[in-house]
Amino acid sequence: MNDYTCTHCGTVGLAEGFIEDAGEHSKGYARWIEGAMERGMFGGAKRIGRTRRQIVAYRCPKCGHLELFVDDEG
């Protein structure tokens, strides 16, 4: 455990995890992409040239609330 505090109920010690992306051509985990979403010619999100960061999720063992953070090191 860690000393992260749940912003919903105040419980200390959140369980680390990640948000899975099981979509077509996915790498298996979700990422945060900087800037407002813009759609390309075929309807998908434009991603080329944008900063991408992996999302780290922490779950409160008491209330189940998720806290999401960007992993700046990954």
Jmol script that loads the backbone (N, CA, C; Angstrom):
load data "model"
ATOM      1  N   MET A   1       0.840  -1.197   0.000  1.00  0.00           N
ATOM      2  CA  MET A   1       0.000   0.000   0.000  1.00  0.00           C
ATOM      3  C   MET A   1       0.880   1.254   0.000  1.00  0.00           C
ATOM      4  N   ASN A   2       0.241   2.385  -0.130  1.00  0.00           N
ATOM      5  CA  ASN A   2       0.924   3.672  -0.156  1.00  0.00           C
ATOM      6  C   ASN A   2       0.157   4.633   0.756  1.00  0.00           C
ATOM      7  N   ASP A   3       0.558   5.886   0.766  1.00  0.00           N
ATOM      8  CA  ASP A   3      -0.128   6.843   1.630  1.00  0.00           C
ATOM      9  C   ASP A   3      -1.026   7.801   0.839  1.00  0.00           C
ATOM     10  N   TYR A   4      -1.436   7.406  -0.384  1.00  0.00           N
ATOM     11  CA  TYR A   4      -2.389   8.200  -1.145  1.00  0.00           C
ATOM     12  C   TYR A   4      -3.741   8.168  -0.450  1.00  0.00           C
ATOM     13  N   THR A   5      -4.433   9.309  -0.456  1.00  0.00           N
ATOM     14  CA  THR A   5      -5.723   9.434   0.215  1.00  0.00           C
ATOM     15  C   THR A   5      -6.841   9.538  -0.809  1.00  0.00           C
ATOM     16  N   CYS A   6      -7.909   8.808  -0.592  1.00  0.00           N
ATOM     17  CA  CYS A   6      -9.082   8.851  -1.468  1.00  0.00           C
ATOM     18  C   CYS A   6      -9.743  10.221  -1.331  1.00  0.00           C
ATOM     19  N   THR A   7      -9.972  10.887  -2.461  1.00  0.00           N
ATOM     20  CA  THR A   7     -10.601  12.207  -2.424  1.00  0.00           C
ATOM     21  C   THR A   7     -12.113  12.106  -2.214  1.00  0.00           C
ATOM     22  N   HIS A   8     -12.656  10.894  -2.268  1.00  0.00           N
ATOM     23  CA  HIS A   8     -14.093  10.705  -2.081  1.00  0.00           C
ATOM     24  C   HIS A   8     -14.450  10.457  -0.613  1.00  0.00           C
ATOM     25  N   CYS A   9     -13.724   9.517   0.038  1.00  0.00           N
ATOM     26  CA  CYS A   9     -14.094   9.156   1.414  1.00  0.00           C
ATOM     27  C   CYS A   9     -12.990   9.393   2.446  1.00  0.00           C
ATOM     28  N   GLY A  10     -11.765   9.727   1.999  1.00  0.00           N
ATOM     29  CA  GLY A  10     -10.684  10.027   2.924  1.00  0.00           C
ATOM     30  C   GLY A  10      -9.849   8.840   3.370  1.00  0.00           C
ATOM     31  N   THR A  11     -10.132   7.639   2.881  1.00  0.00           N
ATOM     32  CA  THR A  11      -9.365   6.452   3.251  1.00  0.00           C
ATOM     33  C   THR A  11      -7.926   6.599   2.762  1.00  0.00           C
ATOM     34  N   VAL A  12      -6.971   6.216   3.597  1.00  0.00           N
ATOM     35  CA  VAL A  12      -5.557   6.267   3.233  1.00  0.00           C
ATOM     36  C   VAL A  12      -5.105   4.875   2.803  1.00  0.00           C
ATOM     37  N   GLY A  13      -4.331   4.803   1.724  1.00  0.00           N
ATOM     38  CA  GLY A  13      -3.805   3.539   1.230  1.00  0.00           C
ATOM     39  C   GLY A  13      -4.627   3.005   0.077  1.00  0.00           C
ATOM     40  N   LEU A  14      -4.317   3.457  -1.141  1.00  0.00           N
ATOM     41  CA  LEU A  14      -5.063   3.051  -2.318  1.00  0.00           C
ATOM     42  C   LEU A  14      -4.316   1.950  -3.070  1.00  0.00           C
ATOM     43  N   ALA A  15      -5.062   1.078  -3.729  1.00  0.00           N
ATOM     44  CA  ALA A  15      -4.479  -0.032  -4.481  1.00  0.00           C
ATOM     45  C   ALA A  15      -4.158   0.427  -5.900  1.00  0.00           C
ATOM     46  N   GLU A  16      -2.901   0.208  -6.345  1.00  0.00           N
ATOM     47  CA  GLU A  16      -2.478   0.630  -7.677  1.00  0.00           C
ATOM     48  C   GLU A  16      -2.982  -0.330  -8.747  1.00  0.00           C
ATOM     49  N   GLY A  17      -3.314   0.214  -9.915  1.00  0.00           N
ATOM     50  CA  GLY A  17      -3.737  -0.594 -11.047  1.00  0.00           C
ATOM     51  C   GLY A  17      -3.612   0.199 -12.324  1.00  0.00           C
ATOM     52  N   PHE A  18      -4.307  -0.230 -13.385  1.00  0.00           N
ATOM     53  CA  PHE A  18      -4.287   0.505 -14.641  1.00  0.00           C
ATOM     54  C   PHE A  18      -5.612   0.298 -15.356  1.00  0.00           C
ATOM     55  N   ILE A  19      -5.892   1.145 -16.335  1.00  0.00           N
ATOM     56  CA  ILE A  19      -7.113   1.059 -17.114  1.00  0.00           C
ATOM     57  C   ILE A  19      -6.778   0.286 -18.391  1.00  0.00           C
ATOM     58  N   GLU A  20      -7.439  -0.841 -18.606  1.00  0.00           N
ATOM     59  CA  GLU A  20      -7.154  -1.673 -19.770  1.00  0.00           C
ATOM     60  C   GLU A  20      -7.877  -1.138 -21.003  1.00  0.00           C
ATOM     61  N   ASP A  21      -7.199  -1.189 -22.128  1.00  0.00           N
ATOM     62  CA  ASP A  21      -7.792  -0.860 -23.415  1.00  0.00           C
ATOM     63  C   ASP A  21      -7.735  -2.124 -24.257  1.00  0.00           C
ATOM     64  N   ALA A  22      -8.871  -2.745 -24.481  1.00  0.00           N
ATOM     65  CA  ALA A  22      -8.918  -3.998 -25.228  1.00  0.00           C
ATOM     66  C   ALA A  22      -9.454  -3.789 -26.636  1.00  0.00           C
ATOM     67  N   GLY A  23      -9.441  -2.549 -27.114  1.00  0.00           N
ATOM     68  CA  GLY A  23      -9.968  -2.246 -28.435  1.00  0.00           C
ATOM     69  C   GLY A  23      -9.057  -2.726 -29.555  1.00  0.00           C
ATOM     70  N   GLU A  24      -9.531  -2.594 -30.755  1.00  0.00           N
ATOM     71  CA  GLU A  24      -8.782  -3.019 -31.935  1.00  0.00           C
ATOM     72  C   GLU A  24      -7.449  -2.276 -32.034  1.00  0.00           C
ATOM     73  N   HIS A  25      -6.394  -2.999 -32.276  1.00  0.00           N
ATOM     74  CA  HIS A  25      -5.029  -2.469 -32.410  1.00  0.00           C
ATOM     75  C   HIS A  25      -4.513  -1.827 -31.125  1.00  0.00           C
ATOM     76  N   SER A  26      -5.087  -2.136 -29.975  1.00  0.00           N
ATOM     77  CA  SER A  26      -4.661  -1.512 -28.727  1.00  0.00           C
ATOM     78  C   SER A  26      -3.364  -2.141 -28.231  1.00  0.00           C
ATOM     79  N   LYS A  27      -2.677  -1.417 -27.365  1.00  0.00           N
ATOM     80  CA  LYS A  27      -1.463  -1.920 -26.738  1.00  0.00           C
ATOM     81  C   LYS A  27      -1.780  -2.561 -25.391  1.00  0.00           C
ATOM     82  N   GLY A  28      -3.050  -2.560 -24.984  1.00  0.00           N
ATOM     83  CA  GLY A  28      -3.458  -3.197 -23.745  1.00  0.00           C
ATOM     84  C   GLY A  28      -3.649  -2.256 -22.580  1.00  0.00           C
ATOM     85  N   TYR A  29      -3.291  -0.992 -22.740  1.00  0.00           N
ATOM     86  CA  TYR A  29      -3.475  -0.021 -21.661  1.00  0.00           C
ATOM     87  C   TYR A  29      -3.901   1.304 -22.268  1.00  0.00           C
ATOM     88  N   ALA A  30      -4.629   2.092 -21.504  1.00  0.00           N
ATOM     89  CA  ALA A  30      -5.106   3.392 -21.964  1.00  0.00           C
ATOM     90  C   ALA A  30      -4.012   4.441 -21.805  1.00  0.00           C
ATOM     91  N   ARG A  31      -4.079   5.475 -22.620  1.00  0.00           N
ATOM     92  CA  ARG A  31      -3.127   6.568 -22.532  1.00  0.00           C
ATOM     93  C   ARG A  31      -3.864   7.900 -22.525  1.00  0.00           C
ATOM     94  N   TRP A  32      -3.239   8.892 -21.908  1.00  0.00           N
ATOM     95  CA  TRP A  32      -3.723  10.260 -21.914  1.00  0.00           C
ATOM     96  C   TRP A  32      -2.988  10.977 -23.039  1.00  0.00           C
ATOM     97  N   ILE A  33      -3.724  11.727 -23.857  1.00  0.00           N
ATOM     98  CA  ILE A  33      -3.125  12.465 -24.964  1.00  0.00           C
ATOM     99  C   ILE A  33      -3.415  13.941 -24.757  1.00  0.00           C
ATOM    100  N   GLU A  34      -2.361  14.745 -24.816  1.00  0.00           N
ATOM    101  CA  GLU A  34      -2.475  16.174 -24.544  1.00  0.00           C
ATOM    102  C   GLU A  34      -3.320  16.891 -25.594  1.00  0.00           C
ATOM    103  N   GLY A  35      -4.139  17.845 -25.156  1.00  0.00           N
ATOM    104  CA  GLY A  35      -4.937  18.684 -26.047  1.00  0.00           C
ATOM    105  C   GLY A  35      -6.348  18.163 -26.247  1.00  0.00           C
ATOM    106  N   ALA A  36      -7.198  19.041 -26.752  1.00  0.00           N
ATOM    107  CA  ALA A  36      -8.585  18.662 -27.037  1.00  0.00           C
ATOM    108  C   ALA A  36      -8.605  17.636 -28.172  1.00  0.00           C
ATOM    109  N   MET A  37      -9.587  16.725 -28.136  1.00  0.00           N
ATOM    110  CA  MET A  37      -9.667  15.699 -29.164  1.00  0.00           C
ATOM    111  C   MET A  37     -10.136  16.298 -30.484  1.00  0.00           C
ATOM    112  N   GLU A  38      -9.437  15.927 -31.539  1.00  0.00           N
ATOM    113  CA  GLU A  38      -9.824  16.286 -32.897  1.00  0.00           C
ATOM    114  C   GLU A  38      -9.961  14.991 -33.672  1.00  0.00           C
ATOM    115  N   ARG A  39     -10.932  14.930 -34.549  1.00  0.00           N
ATOM    116  CA  ARG A  39     -11.141  13.724 -35.351  1.00  0.00           C
ATOM    117  C   ARG A  39     -10.459  13.863 -36.704  1.00  0.00           C
ATOM    118  N   GLY A  40      -9.895  12.749 -37.160  1.00  0.00           N
ATOM    119  CA  GLY A  40      -9.258  12.713 -38.469  1.00  0.00           C
ATOM    120  C   GLY A  40     -10.268  12.438 -39.567  1.00  0.00           C
ATOM    121  N   MET A  41      -9.760  12.229 -40.763  1.00  0.00           N
ATOM    122  CA  MET A  41     -10.596  12.033 -41.937  1.00  0.00           C
ATOM    123  C   MET A  41     -11.522  10.821 -41.811  1.00  0.00           C
ATOM    124  N   PHE A  42     -11.064   9.770 -41.142  1.00  0.00           N
ATOM    125  CA  PHE A  42     -11.864   8.548 -41.025  1.00  0.00           C
ATOM    126  C   PHE A  42     -12.598   8.438 -39.689  1.00  0.00           C
ATOM    127  N   GLY A  43     -12.626   9.503 -38.908  1.00  0.00           N
ATOM    128  CA  GLY A  43     -13.395   9.533 -37.668  1.00  0.00           C
ATOM    129  C   GLY A  43     -12.628   9.213 -36.408  1.00  0.00           C
ATOM    130  N   GLY A  44     -11.410   8.707 -36.542  1.00  0.00           N
ATOM    131  CA  GLY A  44     -10.593   8.398 -35.364  1.00  0.00           C
ATOM    132  C   GLY A  44      -9.940   9.652 -34.808  1.00  0.00           C
ATOM    133  N   ALA A  45      -9.454   9.566 -33.588  1.00  0.00           N
ATOM    134  CA  ALA A  45      -8.801  10.707 -32.946  1.00  0.00           C
ATOM    135  C   ALA A  45      -7.430  10.963 -33.572  1.00  0.00           C
ATOM    136  N   LYS A  46      -7.127  12.232 -33.808  1.00  0.00           N
ATOM    137  CA  LYS A  46      -5.795  12.605 -34.299  1.00  0.00           C
ATOM    138  C   LYS A  46      -4.817  12.493 -33.133  1.00  0.00           C
ATOM    139  N   ARG A  47      -3.726  11.736 -33.333  1.00  0.00           N
ATOM    140  CA  ARG A  47      -2.752  11.518 -32.265  1.00  0.00           C
ATOM    141  C   ARG A  47      -1.332  11.866 -32.666  1.00  0.00           C
ATOM    142  N   ILE A  48      -1.050  11.953 -33.932  1.00  0.00           N
ATOM    143  CA  ILE A  48       0.317  12.157 -34.417  1.00  0.00           C
ATOM    144  C   ILE A  48       0.862  13.492 -33.924  1.00  0.00           C
ATOM    145  N   GLY A  49       2.064  13.443 -33.350  1.00  0.00           N
ATOM    146  CA  GLY A  49       2.737  14.634 -32.869  1.00  0.00           C
ATOM    147  C   GLY A  49       2.284  15.130 -31.511  1.00  0.00           C
ATOM    148  N   ARG A  50       1.412  14.387 -30.853  1.00  0.00           N
ATOM    149  CA  ARG A  50       0.915  14.811 -29.540  1.00  0.00           C
ATOM    150  C   ARG A  50       1.604  14.037 -28.426  1.00  0.00           C
ATOM    151  N   THR A  51       1.740  14.685 -27.287  1.00  0.00           N
ATOM    152  CA  THR A  51       2.309  14.040 -26.112  1.00  0.00           C
ATOM    153  C   THR A  51       1.353  12.968 -25.618  1.00  0.00           C
ATOM    154  N   ARG A  52       1.906  11.775 -25.324  1.00  0.00           N
ATOM    155  CA  ARG A  52       1.101  10.652 -24.816  1.00  0.00           C
ATOM    156  C   ARG A  52       1.713  10.158 -23.511  1.00  0.00           C
ATOM    157  N   ARG A  53       0.869   9.871 -22.554  1.00  0.00           N
ATOM    158  CA  ARG A  53       1.324   9.366 -21.253  1.00  0.00           C
ATOM    159  C   ARG A  53       0.435   8.218 -20.818  1.00  0.00           C
ATOM    160  N   GLN A  54       1.028   7.233 -20.181  1.00  0.00           N
ATOM    161  CA  GLN A  54       0.250   6.112 -19.651  1.00  0.00           C
ATOM    162  C   GLN A  54      -0.540   6.571 -18.431  1.00  0.00           C
ATOM    163  N   ILE A  55      -1.742   6.015 -18.268  1.00  0.00           N
ATOM    164  CA  ILE A  55      -2.608   6.342 -17.134  1.00  0.00           C
ATOM    165  C   ILE A  55      -2.397   5.311 -16.030  1.00  0.00           C
ATOM    166  N   VAL A  56      -2.202   5.782 -14.810  1.00  0.00           N
ATOM    167  CA  VAL A  56      -2.096   4.919 -13.635  1.00  0.00           C
ATOM    168  C   VAL A  56      -3.356   5.139 -12.808  1.00  0.00           C
ATOM    169  N   ALA A  57      -3.963   4.068 -12.354  1.00  0.00           N
ATOM    170  CA  ALA A  57      -5.205   4.170 -11.590  1.00  0.00           C
ATOM    171  C   ALA A  57      -4.998   3.638 -10.176  1.00  0.00           C
ATOM    172  N   TYR A  58      -5.608   4.298  -9.215  1.00  0.00           N
ATOM    173  CA  TYR A  58      -5.585   3.847  -7.826  1.00  0.00           C
ATOM    174  C   TYR A  58      -7.025   3.672  -7.372  1.00  0.00           C
ATOM    175  N   ARG A  59      -7.323   2.533  -6.757  1.00  0.00           N
ATOM    176  CA  ARG A  59      -8.690   2.215  -6.304  1.00  0.00           C
ATOM    177  C   ARG A  59      -8.742   2.241  -4.787  1.00  0.00           C
ATOM    178  N   CYS A  60      -9.772   2.897  -4.260  1.00  0.00           N
ATOM    179  CA  CYS A  60      -9.970   2.928  -2.819  1.00  0.00           C
ATOM    180  C   CYS A  60     -10.542   1.584  -2.371  1.00  0.00           C
ATOM    181  N   PRO A  61      -9.912   0.919  -1.393  1.00  0.00           N
ATOM    182  CA  PRO A  61     -10.410  -0.381  -0.942  1.00  0.00           C
ATOM    183  C   PRO A  61     -11.712  -0.282  -0.147  1.00  0.00           C
ATOM    184  N   LYS A  62     -12.040   0.920   0.320  1.00  0.00           N
ATOM    185  CA  LYS A  62     -13.253   1.093   1.121  1.00  0.00           C
ATOM    186  C   LYS A  62     -14.481   1.420   0.266  1.00  0.00           C
ATOM    187  N   CYS A  63     -14.374   2.432  -0.605  1.00  0.00           N
ATOM    188  CA  CYS A  63     -15.550   2.874  -1.362  1.00  0.00           C
ATOM    189  C   CYS A  63     -15.479   2.542  -2.853  1.00  0.00           C
ATOM    190  N   GLY A  64     -14.319   2.098  -3.349  1.00  0.00           N
ATOM    191  CA  GLY A  64     -14.183   1.721  -4.747  1.00  0.00           C
ATOM    192  C   GLY A  64     -13.910   2.880  -5.696  1.00  0.00           C
ATOM    193  N   HIS A  65     -13.806   4.091  -5.180  1.00  0.00           N
ATOM    194  CA  HIS A  65     -13.538   5.272  -6.010  1.00  0.00           C
ATOM    195  C   HIS A  65     -12.193   5.118  -6.718  1.00  0.00           C
ATOM    196  N   LEU A  66     -12.116   5.527  -7.993  1.00  0.00           N
ATOM    197  CA  LEU A  66     -10.865   5.488  -8.734  1.00  0.00           C
ATOM    198  C   LEU A  66     -10.248   6.868  -8.817  1.00  0.00           C
ATOM    199  N   GLU A  67      -8.952   6.927  -8.596  1.00  0.00           N
ATOM    200  CA  GLU A  67      -8.164   8.143  -8.778  1.00  0.00           C
ATOM    201  C   GLU A  67      -7.247   7.865  -9.959  1.00  0.00           C
ATOM    202  N   LEU A  68      -7.274   8.713 -10.989  1.00  0.00           N
ATOM    203  CA  LEU A  68      -6.464   8.516 -12.178  1.00  0.00           C
ATOM    204  C   LEU A  68      -5.358   9.559 -12.242  1.00  0.00           C
ATOM    205  N   PHE A  69      -4.147   9.099 -12.592  1.00  0.00           N
ATOM    206  CA  PHE A  69      -3.000   9.977 -12.723  1.00  0.00           C
ATOM    207  C   PHE A  69      -2.252   9.623 -13.998  1.00  0.00           C
ATOM    208  N   VAL A  70      -1.510  10.577 -14.517  1.00  0.00           N
ATOM    209  CA  VAL A  70      -0.663  10.343 -15.674  1.00  0.00           C
ATOM    210  C   VAL A  70       0.726   9.990 -15.163  1.00  0.00           C
ATOM    211  N   ASP A  71       1.293   8.923 -15.742  1.00  0.00           N
ATOM    212  CA  ASP A  71       2.641   8.486 -15.380  1.00  0.00           C
ATOM    213  C   ASP A  71       3.639   9.284 -16.210  1.00  0.00           C
ATOM    214  N   ASP A  72       4.188  10.364 -15.647  1.00  0.00           N
ATOM    215  CA  ASP A  72       5.121  11.234 -16.366  1.00  0.00           C
ATOM    216  C   ASP A  72       6.459  10.560 -16.630  1.00  0.00           C
ATOM    217  N   GLU A  73       6.765   9.487 -15.920  1.00  0.00           N
ATOM    218  CA  GLU A  73       8.039   8.791 -16.112  1.00  0.00           C
ATOM    219  C   GLU A  73       7.958   7.766 -17.231  1.00  0.00           C
ATOM    220  N   GLY A  74       6.740   7.291 -17.553  1.00  0.00           N
ATOM    221  CA  GLY A  74       6.584   6.258 -18.574  1.00  0.00           C
ATOM    222  C   GLY A  74       6.203   6.870 -19.844  1.00  0.00           C
TER     223      GLY A  74
END
end "model"
wireframe off; spacefill off
backbone 0.3
color backbone group
